[in-house]
Amino acid sequence: MTKEHLLKVLEKGIRYDGRKLTEYRPIKIETNISKSAEGSAKITIGETELIAGVKLGIETPYPDTPNQGNLMVNVELLPMSNSEFEVGPPGDNAVELARVVDRGIRESKAINTKKLCVKEKEKVWSVMIDICTINAAGGLFDAATLGAIAALQSTTMPKLEETTVNYDEKTKEKLPITRDPITVTVYKIGPYLIVDPLPEEEKEADARLTIALTRENTICALQKGGTEPLTTEIIEQMITIAQEKAPQLRKHLK
Amino acid sequence: MTYTKRFDGRGQEDLRPIEAKAGIIPNADGSAMFKIGNTVALAAVYGPRDLRPKFMQNPSTGILRCNYNMMPFSGHGERVRPGGGRRAKEISMIMQKALAPVLNLKEYPNTVVDVFVELPQTDAGTRCAGITAAAIALADAGLEMKDLVSALAVGKVGGTIISDLTYNEEAYEEEGGSTDIPVAIIPSTGEITLLQLDGELTKDELTQALELAKKSAAKIYKVQQEALKARFK
């Protein structure tokens, strides 16, 4: 499929799969799908499927945040999920994806990290989010953030005995999640703006902008990608689309 | 015998509840999920496809390559660091040996069939669940196969020979502790393609355990076949 053909189709205001330009594929979220994790969620957007899992552990806090818990986000673009992905340490795409999800959560202060302090300067809870792709078929940015938030919201604290974690005993206490940022990534293909791309649309996109939004529709992280530059007018249009879409996506969260 | 009543109330020869589904990953050429108790294995098959680097290619046959990986949050207790270690490397290798005998890749020289096994949730028996899922996925990919491969762990816990050990049973410490024997079987011939053992037992006990493994593998085989039938209905 050539770009020319794709642009002709988009000109009619429809996509290869019949969607409108700013319409997502069907979204489904299922939580607590891994009993080994403290929290987990499986999210599907169309044929894209990924699992987000949360593990909690006790670590030393960072020197600049001695009374706050640690956060780590990691993305595994598993070779199982796409023929183009390879075995090995995370590549550029996986690292960018992880960092964008991380910033949305961190900058909106979605986790009340002060409540995760066990002993100042010495012991804090560490929240480790791993996102694993099961079937990568476009639109991973938005799926990853949505999955991460759903997993965080389902997370319960394991029992802390002195300074070691007893993973066999789960408490009823939930991880303190105070906000629910989500991302909407808007892609520009020629003059057209679309969301939730199919893999063939993603490949032909000139630029993309990932916009992390809080429930109040404020912007808490941005990431521009792709090879082409964007004008401020286009950026504003992209944000308007994102602000329209965000509440719809958030409906899938609890 | 000190271990007469199992932690989860199962009989000595009983398996945990099992479930299988073929065709779970649209991007893959073949795929499957296999669940036994709280252990869940996902398997995806890609290929036969071009093998890189080229010097690894075999002009007389295609080759099978397996990759076993626990998702970082799937372990018992702390997070498992991604990237695999010596354990994952060894398991990937023995999975390959367990599955290769049922495949005929002569028709596909210079190619590779990649099998990726991922575990989102574990409670012992992961390599066996992985092999079982991978066998379904290979069949789902439409590859020529002599038979499926069915795998499970049998063992001896507190003097009792049992089927399908859980994490708690593997960790049993009283009376001789626990012996864990992962076995993979070609059901139609009864041949064994994977055999490992950690623990200690007599030759007679091993014979008894392997007999139990064959009986148990037959139950798994049935579920594998049903999953494939459901897929191609």
HADDOCK unambig.tbl for C-alpha pairs under 7 A between the chains (distance, minus, plus):
assign (segid A and resid 34 and name CA) (segid B and resid 120 and name CA) 6.14 0.50 0.50
assign (segid A and resid 34 and name CA) (segid B and resid 121 and name CA) 5.10 0.50 0.50
assign (segid A and resid 35 and name CA) (segid B and resid 121 and name CA) 6.17 0.50 0.50
assign (segid A and resid 36 and name CA) (segid B and resid 73 and name CA) 6.42 0.50 0.50
assign (segid A and resid 36 and name CA) (segid B and resid 74 and name CA) 4.99 0.50 0.50
assign (segid A and resid 36 and name CA) (segid B and resid 75 and name CA) 5.90 0.50 0.50
assign (segid A and resid 36 and name CA) (segid B and resid 76 and name CA) 6.12 0.50 0.50
assign (segid A and resid 36 and name CA) (segid B and resid 121 and name CA) 5.37 0.50 0.50
assign (segid A and resid 36 and name CA) (segid B and resid 122 and name CA) 6.52 0.50 0.50
assign (segid A and resid 37 and name CA) (segid B and resid 73 and name CA) 5.15 0.50 0.50
assign (segid A and resid 37 and name CA) (segid B and resid 74 and name CA) 6.17 0.50 0.50
assign (segid A and resid 53 and name CA) (segid B and resid 73 and name CA) 5.71 0.50 0.50
assign (segid A and resid 54 and name CA) (segid B and resid 73 and name CA) 6.47 0.50 0.50
assign (segid A and resid 55 and name CA) (segid B and resid 73 and name CA) 5.81 0.50 0.50
assign (segid A and resid 55 and name CA) (segid B and resid 79 and name CA) 5.97 0.50 0.50
assign (segid A and resid 57 and name CA) (segid B and resid 78 and name CA) 6.82 0.50 0.50
assign (segid A and resid 80 and name CA) (segid B and resid 44 and name CA) 5.47 0.50 0.50
assign (segid A and resid 80 and name CA) (segid B and resid 116 and name CA) 5.46 0.50 0.50
assign (segid A and resid 81 and name CA) (segid B and resid 27 and name CA) 6.58 0.50 0.50
assign (segid A and resid 82 and name CA) (segid B and resid 27 and name CA) 5.90 0.50 0.50
assign (segid A and resid 83 and name CA) (segid B and resid 46 and name CA) 6.88 0.50 0.50
assign (segid A and resid 88 and name CA) (segid B and resid 83 and name CA) 6.50 0.50 0.50
assign (segid A and resid 89 and name CA) (segid B and resid 83 and name CA) 6.20 0.50 0.50
assign (segid A and resid 130 and name CA) (segid B and resid 72 and name CA) 6.58 0.50 0.50
assign (segid A and resid 134 and name CA) (segid B and resid 25 and name CA) 6.95 0.50 0.50
assign (segid A and resid 135 and name CA) (segid B and resid 25 and name CA) 5.76 0.50 0.50
assign (segid A and resid 135 and name CA) (segid B and resid 26 and name CA) 6.85 0.50 0.50
assign (segid A and resid 135 and name CA) (segid B and resid 27 and name CA) 6.30 0.50 0.50
assign (segid A and resid 167 and name CA) (segid B and resid 77 and name CA) 5.27 0.50 0.50
